[in-house]
Amino acid sequence: MHLDALANLKPKGRETHRLPLLSLATLVALLAATPLVYIGLRALSADAAAWQRLLQARLWLLFRNTILLTAAVTASSSIIGVGLAWLTERSNLPAKSAFRLLLALPLAIPAYIGAIIHLNLMRPRGGVIPKLLENALGITMPAWNPLGFWGATFILTIFTYPYIYLLSAAAFRALNATIEEAARVFGRTPKQTFWFVVLPALRPGLTAGMLLVALDVMAEYGTVALLRYETFTSAIFVQLTGRYDHSAAAVLSGALVALASVILLAELRTYGKGRFTQVESQWRPARAIALGKWHAPALGFVIGVVTASLLIPVTALVVWSMQTLLEVETSASIFRPGVQGFAAHLWNSLWSAGLAAILAAVFSLPVAMASIRSPSRFTRLLLRICQVGYALPGVVIALSLLYIVNRYASFLYATPLVVVLAYVLRHLPQSVRGSEAAFAQIAPSLEEAAYTLGRNSRQTFLRVTLPLAFPGVLAGAALVFLTSLKELPATLLLRPAGFDTLAVRAWIWAGDGFYQQAAPAALALVILAGIPLSFLLRKEELIP
Amino acid sequence: MNRLELRNVSKKYARSGSTAVQGVTFTLAEGEILALVGRSGGGKTTTLRLIAGLEAPDTGVITIDGRLVAGEGVFVPPERRNVGMVFQEHALFPHLTVYENVAFGLHKQQKSIREEIVMESLRLVGLQTLAMRYPHALSGGERQRVALARALAPRPALLLFDEPFSSLDADMRVQMRQQVRDILKSLKATVVFVTHDQEEALFMGDRLAVFQDGEIAQIGAPEEIFHAPQRRFVAEFMGGSDFLAGKTVLEGIQTALGLLPQPTGLPPATLVEIALRADDVAFTLDSQGNGVIAERFFRGAFYLYRLKLDSGEFVHALQPHTELLPVGARVHMYFNAGHPLSVFHNGSVVQVNSPINLHHLIPAKR
């Protein structure tokens, strides 16, 4: 009888199964950290003259511009996002469920596509609206400038508010009515209740959302480049493509990443807190608040946002696409067969973003599982390291990959796989968070039940853990797919000649001034991005 | 043969370094139900998880059916221990139907046999009509029975229950434990059952093991635990006891309630405590008495009185509901047990000179 038992010699129970998991998780974290470390080293080892030059001339201006834009967009999209969330969740606004969907959909439109449309509509000479006004009324538009700080703030705000909107709408919904009722019973007016009870309850989620928006704005390239507002990203891009000054680019990248890291660290402090505030069994929705005389202005506000961020862009894209398709020559040049044809662009977008989503999901599994099933300082550190992608703008990832691939992985050089790798590194945090949340929801007793029913670790993972975590892992992957489809600067910098995605095509045409020709690719991109988005919204039960 | 044996099993938590269980030793015969009872954090759930193989002991030996499963450098993982477990929140697989849940542990059986066993297990718990449902479409009691069927289906040598009824409503709980006990007894299953509810432990267990701070304070038949607690903690935990301070004298113990003529064998003037239940104390109205009525509780067939002794101590006593005595009235209280009382010195029971004969208290095996 002892011999039988000795055959099962294992000193420490399930602990032994965790070693391979931890090693895999460590490998993923190392991969995630590589660009950051590399950029840091390059920036510090850049010769003093490069630093000197930049410090004197540009660095402070870039800091100022970047911070100004980031603060303005974060503030305005927060106000709009929270306001809209309150209106669609707590007020007696009509058609709330329709507005919920319409207000979330602008997430499918990349901001630079919005900027292209904005420019084509508004530019003083040749813009659609100035022309219309001139023809109809015979007046020349006053010289208002769609470019610069205000243009960039406007465009980035109307395409980033949905992040804040979705977060705060979910928070409003999760808030138990009894909290507010308790405040009222203890003698607070509705207004006091909102400021001192409801808003503080939203704060943790809202802060995290704002910091993520800030990181997104800092990383934005297409919009600021097109609207000629110089920030770090556009300056780095110019150094990389125009002047080929890699040393200056590394210095600028180092400064940008340092700035972004501060924000990411703040975000990581809030991350993970208050995530288990589950809806209690006695939960019931708070009563809708009558808008009274504010009804019409509120409705106008919501419709205005939907119009600016969704109706105008989509209508413009559809109309211009039709016009382009009706012109035989242009249409033929866009839809020509072969690698420079529309089908090839579509396919390139699909497979590169799809592969990135699959890889990011697979990489996220060991990190998420290790942090949930053997929580320790070490696994928490791994989890945090895997979030650095948030602080690495596309241009920075591209710069570091240019170096690294050139030197250590030349077989990847000038292949589309480098582009995919950039997507994975940049968007890994999204899939890691998705998977982590998914695994955290699985009670350990489910796995233990499988063991006591005679299943080993592998069977338990395949039959219990993975099927249960799958929807969450898939949601993370869908987010990676969505953001990879929309990605522009890293794709532009890293793609091999001839590897055009829909994003790249729309950008190049617009950059050459052919705004209408850009429309079909842009429209296809928006429709494609709508697929993972609708999946995500359905998972969040925003649409039935 | 013993189905289960634990010898000197100890486990410290890796994280905090605090001791979860310490020197736990007991055996379990085939067909016996052992209830582990104690406060939360007392070590009973850890003991259960050590038996299941979900934790590894630091020291000590565990054998199931005579086969060493943990200790002496051996660790058999849970999937090879041939134990079944019913979890606290049932832990049904939400993505599998009732049928698939019950079949989950039968993966090594042929398909036709598997089907037979699943249907038989579901019939046993009365759920054969719900086989194609998913867990979320079941009531709490139904989930409970699926969890039981799933644990029973592979015919384990040993069944483990971790507070299985704690998630059910109070009336459902009473009903379920009757049903579950009947099923377990009809199958002659060998069971370790964890609960924090002493009433449930008394009902379910052929024997009880009372846990205190990671150790077994006392193990024995329910009647033994209830009537002859070996430690103050057991008397306190198993409910209904007041503790009265006393000092030993030659004739017995001197207390605020008078002299208890029960020899202790301890040197005179030793401080002790006497465990008193409400039926061990009687009182009469007496303006010269030794205390007052502090509170009165209506209990249907009788009144329960909370009495305050002049010493400041409180005891409880019963009176028939025909007589209603006012709060604040002065009373005389006295011992009225008719059997030796449990006396504790430094938390442990003091063996009385004439040992309590429990045999008349313990009925024939249920």
Chai-1 contact restraints between the chains, C-beta under 6 A:
chainA,res_idxA,chainB,res_idxB,connection_type,confidence,min_distance_angstrom,max_distance_angstrom,comment,restraint_id
A,M1,B,G66,contact,1.0,0.0,6.0,A-B,restraint_1
A,M1,B,R67,contact,1.0,0.0,6.0,A-B,restraint_2
A,H2,B,L68,contact,1.0,0.0,6.0,A-B,restraint_3
A,A5,B,R67,contact,1.0,0.0,6.0,A-B,restraint_4
A,A5,B,L68,contact,1.0,0.0,6.0,A-B,restraint_5
A,A5,B,V74,contact,1.0,0.0,6.0,A-B,restraint_6
A,N8,B,V76,contact,1.0,0.0,6.0,A-B,restraint_7
A,K10,B,F75,contact,1.0,0.0,6.0,A-B,restraint_8
A,K12,B,A56,contact,1.0,0.0,6.0,A-B,restraint_9
A,G13,B,A56,contact,1.0,0.0,6.0,A-B,restraint_10
A,G13,B,F75,contact,1.0,0.0,6.0,A-B,restraint_11
A,S445,B,F87,contact,1.0,0.0,6.0,A-B,restraint_12
A,S445,B,A91,contact,1.0,0.0,6.0,A-B,restraint_13
A,L446,B,A91,contact,1.0,0.0,6.0,A-B,restraint_14
A,E448,B,L54,contact,1.0,0.0,6.0,A-B,restraint_15
A,A449,B,F87,contact,1.0,0.0,6.0,A-B,restraint_16
A,A449,B,A91,contact,1.0,0.0,6.0,A-B,restraint_17
A,Y451,B,P78,contact,1.0,0.0,6.0,A-B,restraint_18
A,Y451,B,E79,contact,1.0,0.0,6.0,A-B,restraint_19
A,T452,B,A52,contact,1.0,0.0,6.0,A-B,restraint_20
A,T452,B,P78,contact,1.0,0.0,6.0,A-B,restraint_21
A,T452,B,V83,contact,1.0,0.0,6.0,A-B,restraint_22
A,T452,B,M85,contact,1.0,0.0,6.0,A-B,restraint_23
A,L453,B,F104,contact,1.0,0.0,6.0,A-B,restraint_24
A,L453,B,G105,contact,1.0,0.0,6.0,A-B,restraint_25
A,G454,B,E79,contact,1.0,0.0,6.0,A-B,restraint_26
A,G454,B,G105,contact,1.0,0.0,6.0,A-B,restraint_27
A,R455,B,E79,contact,1.0,0.0,6.0,A-B,restraint_28
A,N456,B,E79,contact,1.0,0.0,6.0,A-B,restraint_29
A,P467,B,H95,contact,1.0,0.0,6.0,A-B,restraint_30
A,L468,B,H95,contact,1.0,0.0,6.0,A-B,restraint_31
